[in-house]
Amino acid sequence: MSICPVCNGLREVYLMCTNCGNPMMESGRLMDFYDDYSPYMEIDLMKLEDGYSNTNSGHRCPHLYRCPACYKDEIIFIKE
């Protein structure tokens, strides 16, 4: 079993917005935004339903990063 270093607080990823150059904020796992119950579901099960072919087999965790200045959203895949 692999763990995501960002989800588990082992590492922080800092990104600059490609649109305006401001620092982006990590907003959590993408799967947590699907519905009210998704944050409580099994992570590996949610990866089967996330629509990305490389998350489960490639051991990658999709995170949402958001720019507070221009509101651009970006999905970043974190290696587990």
C-alpha positions as CSV (number, residue, x, y, z in Angstrom):
1,M,0.0,0.0,0.0
2,S,1.3,3.4,-0.9
3,I,0.6,6.7,0.9
4,C,0.4,10.2,-0.5
5,P,3.1,12.4,1.2
6,V,0.9,15.5,0.8
7,C,-2.3,13.9,2.3
8,N,-0.2,12.6,5.2
9,G,1.6,15.9,5.9
10,L,5.0,14.5,5.1
11,R,5.7,17.0,2.3
12,E,4.4,20.2,0.9
13,V,4.3,21.0,-2.8
14,Y,4.6,24.7,-3.8
15,L,3.4,25.7,-7.2
16,M,3.3,29.0,-9.0
17,C,0.2,29.8,-11.1
18,T,1.0,29.5,-14.8
19,N,-1.6,32.2,-15.5
20,C,-0.6,35.1,-13.1
21,G,2.6,33.9,-11.3
22,N,1.2,33.9,-7.8
23,P,1.6,31.0,-5.4
24,M,-1.1,28.4,-5.6
25,M,-2.8,26.9,-2.6
26,E,-3.2,23.2,-2.1
27,S,-7.0,22.6,-1.6
28,G,-7.0,18.8,-0.9
29,R,-7.6,15.6,-2.8
30,L,-9.7,16.0,-5.9
31,M,-11.9,13.1,-4.8
32,D,-13.0,15.0,-1.7
33,F,-14.9,17.4,-3.9
34,Y,-17.1,14.8,-5.6
35,D,-19.9,14.7,-3.0
36,D,-20.6,14.9,0.7
37,Y,-19.5,11.4,1.4
38,S,-16.4,11.1,-0.8
39,P,-13.9,12.3,1.9
40,Y,-15.0,9.3,4.0
41,M,-14.8,6.7,1.3
42,E,-11.9,4.3,0.8
43,I,-9.2,6.0,-1.2
44,D,-8.3,3.2,-3.5
45,L,-12.0,2.7,-4.3
46,M,-12.4,6.4,-5.2
47,K,-9.4,6.2,-7.5
48,L,-11.3,3.7,-9.6
49,E,-14.0,6.3,-10.1
50,D,-12.0,9.5,-10.5
51,G,-11.8,9.4,-14.3
52,Y,-8.0,9.3,-14.5
53,S,-6.5,6.1,-15.8
54,N,-3.1,6.6,-14.1
55,T,-4.2,7.2,-10.4
56,N,-4.7,3.6,-9.2
57,S,-2.1,1.7,-11.2
58,G,0.4,4.5,-11.2
59,H,0.2,5.2,-7.5
60,R,-0.6,8.9,-8.0
61,C,-2.9,11.0,-5.8
62,P,-4.8,13.9,-7.7
63,H,-4.8,17.1,-5.7
64,L,-6.6,20.4,-6.5
65,Y,-4.4,23.5,-6.5
66,R,-6.1,26.9,-6.7
67,C,-4.7,30.3,-7.3
68,P,-6.2,32.8,-4.8
69,A,-5.4,35.8,-7.2
70,C,-6.9,34.7,-10.5
71,Y,-8.9,31.6,-9.3
72,K,-7.3,29.2,-11.8
73,D,-7.6,25.5,-10.7
74,E,-5.1,22.9,-11.6
75,I,-5.0,19.1,-10.9
76,I,-1.6,18.0,-9.8
77,F,-0.7,14.2,-9.5
78,I,1.4,13.5,-6.4
79,K,3.5,10.4,-6.5
80,E,2.7,8.0,-3.6
